[in-house]
Amino acid sequence: MTTLWISWLALILGGLIGAIVGTARTSPWRAVRLCALVYTELFRSIPPLLLFFGGFFGLKYMTGIDLSPFTAATLALTVVASSFMSEVIRAGLMSVGRGQWDAALSAGMRTRQVLRYIVWPQAIRVMLPPSVGVYIATLKDSSLASVIGYVELTKAGLLIRETTGVSFEVFLIVAALYFVINYGISCGGAVLERKFHFVH
């Protein structure tokens, strides 16, 4: 449950940040687009493991702030998820034809109204499949939290191995659990996608 909890939390926070950054990627102002692009490319390029170490050890070394393993892991996963979600959201927004933007703006709608009533309802259908992929990747990346002491599925497997002395069987079960969870999420995403397309 801790694996699912930290992954869901990171995806929710990452989705909110990603929505801001992804929308900024479509801004008419070049400086805003550039800042959003730097954020996206920077955190997509850094290995998640380094972000775990940076949040848990680096932040304490530089600022004296001592984060718990849970907080550090959530922060690292959120940053990674937000960088990927920003690209998903940018692609979704860009999938809506420019003509619809221009028609809505010429009709007197403001930019935020165009986004809310015209663009986002259509873009969500495009965003849904890759968003499921980002969540699955986030869930798998959560296994890295074991290196900073957070007890999730992989760390639990390590603790059981130390207690029982059994390695292969323990990690076979851990791998099977990851498969079941990820496959369930993938199937759920496919069902949601079909229903969403049907409704719209």
PyRosetta script that sets phi, psi and omega in degrees:
from pyrosetta import init, pose_from_sequence

init()
pose = pose_from_sequence("MTTLWISWLALILGGLIGAIVGTARTSPWRAVRLCALVYTELFRSIPPLLLFFGGFFGLKYMTGIDLSPFTAATLALTVVASSFMSEVIRAGLMSVGRGQWDAALSAGMRTRQVLRYIVWPQAIRVMLPPSVGVYIATLKDSSLASVIGYVELTKAGLLIRETTGVSFEVFLIVAALYFVINYGISCGGAVLERKFHFVH")
pose.set_psi(1, -33.9)
pose.set_omega(1, 179.6)
pose.set_phi(2, -64.3)
pose.set_psi(2, -35.2)
pose.set_omega(2, 177.6)
pose.set_phi(3, -63.0)
pose.set_psi(3, -47.0)
pose.set_omega(3, 179.0)
pose.set_phi(4, -65.1)
pose.set_psi(4, -41.1)
pose.set_omega(4, -177.0)
pose.set_phi(5, -63.5)
pose.set_psi(5, -49.5)
pose.set_omega(5, -177.4)
pose.set_phi(6, -67.9)
pose.set_psi(6, -32.7)
pose.set_omega(6, 178.8)
pose.set_phi(7, -69.9)
pose.set_psi(7, -43.9)
pose.set_omega(7, 178.2)
pose.set_phi(8, -62.7)
pose.set_psi(8, -44.1)
pose.set_omega(8, -179.4)
pose.set_phi(9, -62.1)
pose.set_psi(9, -44.4)
pose.set_omega(9, 179.7)
pose.set_phi(10, -64.6)
pose.set_psi(10, -37.8)
pose.set_omega(10, -179.2)
pose.set_phi(11, -70.3)
pose.set_psi(11, -38.6)
pose.set_omega(11, 178.5)
pose.set_phi(12, -64.4)
pose.set_psi(12, -50.4)
pose.set_omega(12, 178.9)
pose.set_phi(13, -65.0)
pose.set_psi(13, -42.5)
pose.set_omega(13, 178.7)
pose.set_phi(14, -64.4)
pose.set_psi(14, -34.8)
pose.set_omega(14, 177.5)
pose.set_phi(15, -66.4)
pose.set_psi(15, -39.8)
pose.set_omega(15, 178.9)
pose.set_phi(16, -65.6)
pose.set_psi(16, -46.9)
pose.set_omega(16, 178.3)
pose.set_phi(17, -66.1)
pose.set_psi(17, -42.0)
pose.set_omega(17, 179.5)
pose.set_phi(18, -61.6)
pose.set_psi(18, -34.9)
pose.set_omega(18, 178.0)
pose.set_phi(19, -64.0)
pose.set_psi(19, -40.8)
pose.set_omega(19, 178.9)
pose.set_phi(20, -66.8)
pose.set_psi(20, -48.6)
pose.set_omega(20, -177.6)
pose.set_phi(21, -67.5)
pose.set_psi(21, -43.0)
pose.set_omega(21, -180.0)
pose.set_phi(22, -62.9)
pose.set_psi(22, -40.1)
pose.set_omega(22, 176.7)
pose.set_phi(23, -66.2)
pose.set_psi(23, -37.9)
pose.set_omega(23, 177.8)
pose.set_phi(24, -63.6)
pose.set_psi(24, -28.6)
pose.set_omega(24, 178.4)
pose.set_phi(25, -65.0)
pose.set_psi(25, -19.9)
pose.set_omega(25, 179.4)
pose.set_phi(26, -103.2)
pose.set_psi(26, 9.1)
pose.set_omega(26, -177.2)
pose.set_phi(27, -64.2)
pose.set_psi(27, 147.4)
pose.set_omega(27, 175.8)
pose.set_phi(28, -72.4)
pose.set_psi(28, -15.0)
pose.set_omega(28, 180.0)
pose.set_phi(29, -91.2)
pose.set_psi(29, 124.9)
pose.set_omega(29, -174.2)
pose.set_phi(30, -62.8)
pose.set_psi(30, -40.4)
pose.set_omega(30, -178.5)
pose.set_phi(31, -61.4)
pose.set_psi(31, -40.2)
pose.set_omega(31, 178.6)
pose.set_phi(32, -65.5)
pose.set_psi(32, -44.6)
pose.set_omega(32, 178.6)
pose.set_phi(33, -61.1)
pose.set_psi(33, -40.0)
pose.set_omega(33, -178.2)
pose.set_phi(34, -66.4)
pose.set_psi(34, -45.1)
pose.set_omega(34, 178.6)
pose.set_phi(35, -61.0)
pose.set_psi(35, -42.6)
pose.set_omega(35, 179.2)
pose.set_phi(36, -65.7)
pose.set_psi(36, -38.8)
pose.set_omega(36, 179.0)
pose.set_phi(37, -65.1)
pose.set_psi(37, -42.7)
pose.set_omega(37, 179.2)
pose.set_phi(38, -61.3)
pose.set_psi(38, -44.9)
pose.set_omega(38, 178.4)
pose.set_phi(39, -58.5)
pose.set_psi(39, -48.9)
pose.set_omega(39, -177.1)
pose.set_phi(40, -61.5)
pose.set_psi(40, -51.2)
pose.set_omega(40, -175.5)
pose.set_phi(41, -70.0)
pose.set_psi(41, -34.8)
pose.set_omega(41, -179.6)
pose.set_phi(42, -62.4)
pose.set_psi(42, -53.1)
pose.set_omega(42, -174.4)
pose.set_phi(43, -81.4)
pose.set_psi(43, -15.1)
pose.set_omega(43, 171.1)
pose.set_phi(44, -77.6)
pose.set_psi(44, -22.3)
pose.set_omega(44, -175.6)
pose.set_phi(45, -90.1)
pose.set_psi(45, -25.5)
pose.set_omega(45, -177.5)
pose.set_phi(46, -81.2)
pose.set_psi(46, 128.9)
pose.set_omega(46, 176.7)
pose.set_phi(47, -58.3)
pose.set_psi(47, 135.0)
pose.set_omega(47, -178.8)
pose.set_phi(48, -53.9)
pose.set_psi(48, -34.3)
pose.set_omega(48, -178.8)
pose.set_phi(49, -59.0)
pose.set_psi(49, -39.0)
pose.set_omega(49, 178.9)
pose.set_phi(50, -65.9)
pose.set_psi(50, -33.9)
pose.set_omega(50, 177.5)
pose.set_phi(51, -69.2)
pose.set_psi(51, -35.4)
pose.set_omega(51, 175.2)
pose.set_phi(52, -62.5)
pose.set_psi(52, -47.9)
pose.set_omega(52, 179.1)
pose.set_phi(53, -64.7)
pose.set_psi(53, -40.8)
pose.set_omega(53, -179.1)
pose.set_phi(54, -63.4)
pose.set_psi(54, -42.3)
pose.set_omega(54, -179.7)
pose.set_phi(55, -70.7)
pose.set_psi(55, -35.2)
pose.set_omega(55, -174.6)
pose.set_phi(56, -88.4)
pose.set_psi(56, -45.8)
pose.set_omega(56, -177.3)
pose.set_phi(57, -99.4)
pose.set_psi(57, -45.7)
pose.set_omega(57, -174.1)
pose.set_phi(58, -64.0)
pose.set_psi(58, -43.3)
pose.set_omega(58, -178.3)
pose.set_phi(59, -63.5)
pose.set_psi(59, -38.9)
pose.set_omega(59, 178.5)
pose.set_phi(60, -66.8)
pose.set_psi(60, -39.8)
pose.set_omega(60, -179.0)
pose.set_phi(61, -66.1)
pose.set_psi(61, -41.0)
pose.set_omega(61, -174.5)
pose.set_phi(62, -84.7)
pose.set_psi(62, -34.3)
pose.set_omega(62, -173.3)
pose.set_phi(63, -120.7)
pose.set_psi(63, -13.2)
pose.set_omega(63, -176.5)
pose.set_phi(64, 83.9)
pose.set_psi(64, -1.1)
pose.set_omega(64, 178.7)
pose.set_phi(65, -77.5)
pose.set_psi(65, 122.1)
pose.set_omega(65, -177.1)
pose.set_phi(66, -103.7)
pose.set_psi(66, 100.5)
pose.set_omega(66, -179.8)
pose.set_phi(67, -85.1)
pose.set_psi(67, 146.0)
pose.set_omega(67, 173.7)
pose.set_phi(68, -71.5)
pose.set_psi(68, 158.2)
pose.set_omega(68, 176.9)
pose.set_phi(69, -54.7)
pose.set_psi(69, -38.8)
pose.set_omega(69, 179.9)
pose.set_phi(70, -63.3)
pose.set_psi(70, -47.1)
pose.set_omega(70, -178.7)
pose.set_phi(71, -65.0)
pose.set_psi(71, -44.6)
pose.set_omega(71, 180.0)
pose.set_phi(72, -63.0)
pose.set_psi(72, -42.2)
pose.set_omega(72, 179.7)
pose.set_phi(73, -65.9)
pose.set_psi(73, -42.8)
pose.set_omega(73, 179.1)
pose.set_phi(74, -62.9)
pose.set_psi(74, -41.9)
pose.set_omega(74, 179.5)
pose.set_phi(75, -62.1)
pose.set_psi(75, -47.0)
pose.set_omega(75, -179.2)
pose.set_phi(76, -63.2)
pose.set_psi(76, -46.4)
pose.set_omega(76, -179.9)
pose.set_phi(77, -65.5)
pose.set_psi(77, -35.9)
pose.set_omega(77, 178.9)
pose.set_phi(78, -64.0)
pose.set_psi(78, -44.0)
pose.set_omega(78, -180.0)
pose.set_phi(79, -62.3)
pose.set_psi(79, -45.1)
pose.set_omega(79, 179.7)
pose.set_phi(80, -64.2)
pose.set_psi(80, -48.2)
pose.set_omega(80, -178.8)
pose.set_phi(81, -61.6)
pose.set_psi(81, -40.3)
pose.set_omega(81, -178.3)
pose.set_phi(82, -66.0)
pose.set_psi(82, -35.7)
pose.set_omega(82, 179.9)
pose.set_phi(83, -66.9)
pose.set_psi(83, -38.5)
pose.set_omega(83, 178.1)
pose.set_phi(84, -76.6)
pose.set_psi(84, -38.5)
pose.set_omega(84, 178.7)
pose.set_phi(85, -65.9)
pose.set_psi(85, -31.8)
pose.set_omega(85, 178.8)
pose.set_phi(86, -62.6)
pose.set_psi(86, -37.8)
pose.set_omega(86, 177.9)
pose.set_phi(87, -71.2)
pose.set_psi(87, -38.8)
pose.set_omega(87, 176.5)
pose.set_phi(88, -60.4)
pose.set_psi(88, -45.3)
pose.set_omega(88, -178.0)
pose.set_phi(89, -68.9)
pose.set_psi(89, -40.0)
pose.set_omega(89, 176.9)
pose.set_phi(90, -59.7)
pose.set_psi(90, -46.1)
pose.set_omega(90, 180.0)
pose.set_phi(91, -62.9)
pose.set_psi(91, -38.7)
pose.set_omega(91, 178.5)
pose.set_phi(92, -64.4)
pose.set_psi(92, -43.7)
pose.set_omega(92, 179.4)
pose.set_phi(93, -65.8)
pose.set_psi(93, -39.2)
pose.set_omega(93, -179.1)
pose.set_phi(94, -72.1)
pose.set_psi(94, -16.1)
pose.set_omega(94, -179.9)
pose.set_phi(95, -72.7)
pose.set_psi(95, -18.4)
pose.set_omega(95, 177.8)
pose.set_phi(96, -81.5)
pose.set_psi(96, 124.9)
pose.set_omega(96, -174.9)
pose.set_phi(97, -55.7)
pose.set_psi(97, 142.0)
pose.set_omega(97, 180.0)
pose.set_phi(98, -60.4)
pose.set_psi(98, -29.6)
pose.set_omega(98, 180.0)
pose.set_phi(99, -60.3)
pose.set_psi(99, -34.6)
pose.set_omega(99, 179.1)
pose.set_phi(100, -69.4)
pose.set_psi(100, -38.6)
pose.set_omega(100, 174.9)
pose.set_phi(101, -58.2)
pose.set_psi(101, -53.3)
pose.set_omega(101, -175.1)
pose.set_phi(102, -61.7)
pose.set_psi(102, -40.6)
pose.set_omega(102, -179.6)
pose.set_phi(103, -64.4)
pose.set_psi(103, -42.3)
pose.set_omega(103, -179.7)
pose.set_phi(104, -67.7)
pose.set_psi(104, -41.5)
pose.set_omega(104, 179.6)
pose.set_phi(105, -66.4)
pose.set_psi(105, -40.1)
pose.set_omega(105, 179.4)
pose.set_phi(106, -69.3)
pose.set_psi(106, -20.5)
pose.set_omega(106, 177.5)
pose.set_phi(107, -82.4)
pose.set_psi(107, -1.0)
pose.set_omega(107, 176.5)
pose.set_phi(108, 101.1)
pose.set_psi(108, 2.4)
pose.set_omega(108, 178.8)
pose.set_phi(109, -76.6)
pose.set_psi(109, 146.8)
pose.set_omega(109, 175.4)
pose.set_phi(110, -83.8)
pose.set_psi(110, 164.6)
pose.set_omega(110, -176.0)
pose.set_phi(111, -57.5)
pose.set_psi(111, -45.0)
pose.set_omega(111, -178.7)
pose.set_phi(112, -65.7)
pose.set_psi(112, -31.5)
pose.set_omega(112, 176.8)
pose.set_phi(113, -70.5)
pose.set_psi(113, -38.0)
pose.set_omega(113, 177.2)
pose.set_phi(114, -62.6)
pose.set_psi(114, -44.1)
pose.set_omega(114, 179.1)
pose.set_phi(115, -62.5)
pose.set_psi(115, -44.7)
pose.set_omega(115, -173.9)
pose.set_phi(116, -71.6)
pose.set_psi(116, -43.8)
pose.set_omega(116, -170.8)
pose.set_phi(117, -100.1)
pose.set_psi(117, -24.5)
pose.set_omega(117, -175.5)
pose.set_phi(118, -109.2)
pose.set_psi(118, -52.3)
pose.set_omega(118, -169.5)
pose.set_phi(119, -80.8)
pose.set_psi(119, -54.5)
pose.set_omega(119, -174.1)
pose.set_phi(120, -58.9)
pose.set_psi(120, -43.9)
pose.set_omega(120, 179.7)
pose.set_phi(121, -57.7)
pose.set_psi(121, -34.7)
pose.set_omega(121, 178.3)
pose.set_phi(122, -80.6)
pose.set_psi(122, -38.4)
pose.set_omega(122, -175.7)
pose.set_phi(123, -67.3)
pose.set_psi(123, -31.6)
pose.set_omega(123, -177.4)
pose.set_phi(124, -58.8)
pose.set_psi(124, -36.4)
pose.set_omega(124, 179.3)
pose.set_phi(125, -63.1)
pose.set_psi(125, -34.2)
pose.set_omega(125, 178.3)
pose.set_phi(126, -76.7)
pose.set_psi(126, -33.7)
pose.set_omega(126, -176.0)
pose.set_phi(127, -75.7)
pose.set_psi(127, -27.2)
pose.set_omega(127, -170.5)
pose.set_phi(128, -58.1)
pose.set_psi(128, -52.6)
pose.set_omega(128, -178.3)
pose.set_phi(129, -59.4)
pose.set_psi(129, -49.2)
pose.set_omega(129, 178.3)
pose.set_phi(130, -67.0)
pose.set_psi(130, -25.5)
pose.set_omega(130, 177.1)
pose.set_phi(131, -65.4)
pose.set_psi(131, -37.9)
pose.set_omega(131, 175.2)
pose.set_phi(132, -62.3)
pose.set_psi(132, -41.0)
pose.set_omega(132, 177.5)
pose.set_phi(133, -62.3)
pose.set_psi(133, -39.8)
pose.set_omega(133, 177.7)
pose.set_phi(134, -64.1)
pose.set_psi(134, -40.4)
pose.set_omega(134, 179.5)
pose.set_phi(135, -64.5)
pose.set_psi(135, -42.4)
pose.set_omega(135, 179.0)
pose.set_phi(136, -62.7)
pose.set_psi(136, -42.2)
pose.set_omega(136, 178.0)
pose.set_phi(137, -63.8)
pose.set_psi(137, -39.2)
pose.set_omega(137, 178.2)
pose.set_phi(138, -64.2)
pose.set_psi(138, -41.7)
pose.set_omega(138, 179.1)
pose.set_phi(139, -62.3)
pose.set_psi(139, -41.7)
pose.set_omega(139, 178.6)
pose.set_phi(140, -68.7)
pose.set_psi(140, -38.2)
pose.set_omega(140, 177.5)
pose.set_phi(141, -65.0)
pose.set_psi(141, -23.6)
pose.set_omega(141, 179.8)
pose.set_phi(142, -62.3)
pose.set_psi(142, -20.8)
pose.set_omega(142, 178.0)
pose.set_phi(143, -63.6)
pose.set_psi(143, -23.6)
pose.set_omega(143, 179.4)
pose.set_phi(144, -70.1)
pose.set_psi(144, -17.1)
pose.set_omega(144, 179.4)
pose.set_phi(145, -63.2)
pose.set_psi(145, -17.5)
pose.set_omega(145, 179.4)
pose.set_phi(146, -63.6)
pose.set_psi(146, -25.7)
pose.set_omega(146, -176.7)
pose.set_phi(147, -71.9)
pose.set_psi(147, -18.1)
pose.set_omega(147, 177.7)
pose.set_phi(148, -109.3)
pose.set_psi(148, 13.5)
pose.set_omega(148, 172.0)
pose.set_phi(149, 94.6)
pose.set_psi(149, 2.1)
pose.set_omega(149, 179.0)
pose.set_phi(150, -77.8)
pose.set_psi(150, 129.7)
pose.set_omega(150, -175.9)
pose.set_phi(151, -87.5)
pose.set_psi(151, 95.7)
pose.set_omega(151, 171.5)
pose.set_phi(152, -115.2)
pose.set_psi(152, -159.5)
pose.set_omega(152, -171.8)
pose.set_phi(153, -61.4)
pose.set_psi(153, -46.3)
pose.set_omega(153, -179.2)
pose.set_phi(154, -66.5)
pose.set_psi(154, -44.5)
pose.set_omega(154, 178.9)
pose.set_phi(155, -62.6)
pose.set_psi(155, -39.0)
pose.set_omega(155, 177.2)
pose.set_phi(156, -61.2)
pose.set_psi(156, -39.5)
pose.set_omega(156, 176.4)
pose.set_phi(157, -62.4)
pose.set_psi(157, -40.8)
pose.set_omega(157, 177.9)
pose.set_phi(158, -63.4)
pose.set_psi(158, -41.8)
pose.set_omega(158, 179.7)
pose.set_phi(159, -65.3)
pose.set_psi(159, -40.7)
pose.set_omega(159, 178.1)
pose.set_phi(160, -65.0)
pose.set_psi(160, -39.4)
pose.set_omega(160, 178.8)
pose.set_phi(161, -62.7)
pose.set_psi(161, -41.7)
pose.set_omega(161, 179.3)
pose.set_phi(162, -64.7)
pose.set_psi(162, -33.8)
pose.set_omega(162, -178.6)
pose.set_phi(163, -77.0)
pose.set_psi(163, -41.6)
pose.set_omega(163, -173.7)
pose.set_phi(164, -97.5)
pose.set_psi(164, -22.3)
pose.set_omega(164, -175.8)
pose.set_phi(165, 79.3)
pose.set_psi(165, 3.6)
pose.set_omega(165, 180.0)
pose.set_phi(166, -98.0)
pose.set_psi(166, 125.9)
pose.set_omega(166, -177.0)
pose.set_phi(167, -106.5)
pose.set_psi(167, -57.9)
pose.set_omega(167, -171.9)
pose.set_phi(168, -58.9)
pose.set_psi(168, -49.5)
pose.set_omega(168, -176.6)
pose.set_phi(169, -64.2)
pose.set_psi(169, -39.6)
pose.set_omega(169, -178.8)
pose.set_phi(170, -62.5)
pose.set_psi(170, -49.3)
pose.set_omega(170, -176.8)
pose.set_phi(171, -76.0)
pose.set_psi(171, -21.6)
pose.set_omega(171, 171.4)
pose.set_phi(172, -65.7)
pose.set_psi(172, -41.1)
pose.set_omega(172, 177.4)
pose.set_phi(173, -66.8)
pose.set_psi(173, -42.0)
pose.set_omega(173, 177.9)
pose.set_phi(174, -59.6)
pose.set_psi(174, -45.5)
pose.set_omega(174, 178.9)
pose.set_phi(175, -62.3)
pose.set_psi(175, -40.5)
pose.set_omega(175, 179.3)
pose.set_phi(176, -64.0)
pose.set_psi(176, -39.3)
pose.set_omega(176, 178.7)
pose.set_phi(177, -65.1)
pose.set_psi(177, -41.7)
pose.set_omega(177, 176.3)
pose.set_phi(178, -60.4)
pose.set_psi(178, -42.4)
pose.set_omega(178, 179.9)
pose.set_phi(179, -62.3)
pose.set_psi(179, -47.0)
pose.set_omega(179, -178.6)
pose.set_phi(180, -61.0)
pose.set_psi(180, -45.1)
pose.set_omega(180, -179.2)
pose.set_phi(181, -63.0)
pose.set_psi(181, -50.1)
pose.set_omega(181, -177.1)
pose.set_phi(182, -66.7)
pose.set_psi(182, -38.2)
pose.set_omega(182, 178.8)
pose.set_phi(183, -66.7)
pose.set_psi(183, -39.3)
pose.set_omega(183, 176.9)
pose.set_phi(184, -62.4)
pose.set_psi(184, -42.0)
pose.set_omega(184, 178.2)
pose.set_phi(185, -64.2)
pose.set_psi(185, -42.9)
pose.set_omega(185, 179.7)
pose.set_phi(186, -61.4)
pose.set_psi(186, -44.6)
pose.set_omega(186, 178.7)
pose.set_phi(187, -65.5)
pose.set_psi(187, -42.0)
pose.set_omega(187, 177.8)
pose.set_phi(188, -61.7)
pose.set_psi(188, -40.4)
pose.set_omega(188, 177.6)
pose.set_phi(189, -63.8)
pose.set_psi(189, -38.7)
pose.set_omega(189, 179.1)
pose.set_phi(190, -65.2)
pose.set_psi(190, -41.6)
pose.set_omega(190, 178.1)
pose.set_phi(191, -64.0)
pose.set_psi(191, -44.9)
pose.set_omega(191, 179.7)
pose.set_phi(192, -62.5)
pose.set_psi(192, -39.5)
pose.set_omega(192, 179.5)
pose.set_phi(193, -63.1)
pose.set_psi(193, -44.0)
pose.set_omega(193, 179.5)
pose.set_phi(194, -63.3)
pose.set_psi(194, -43.0)
pose.set_omega(194, 179.5)
pose.set_phi(195, -65.1)
pose.set_psi(195, -40.5)
pose.set_omega(195, -178.5)
pose.set_phi(196, -64.7)
pose.set_psi(196, -42.1)
pose.set_omega(196, 178.5)
pose.set_phi(197, -66.8)
pose.set_psi(197, -34.7)
pose.set_omega(197, -179.9)
pose.set_phi(198, -67.1)
pose.set_psi(198, -42.6)
pose.set_omega(198, -179.0)
pose.set_phi(199, -64.5)
pose.set_psi(199, -38.3)
pose.set_omega(199, -176.7)
pose.set_phi(200, -93.0)
pose.dump_pdb("model.pdb")
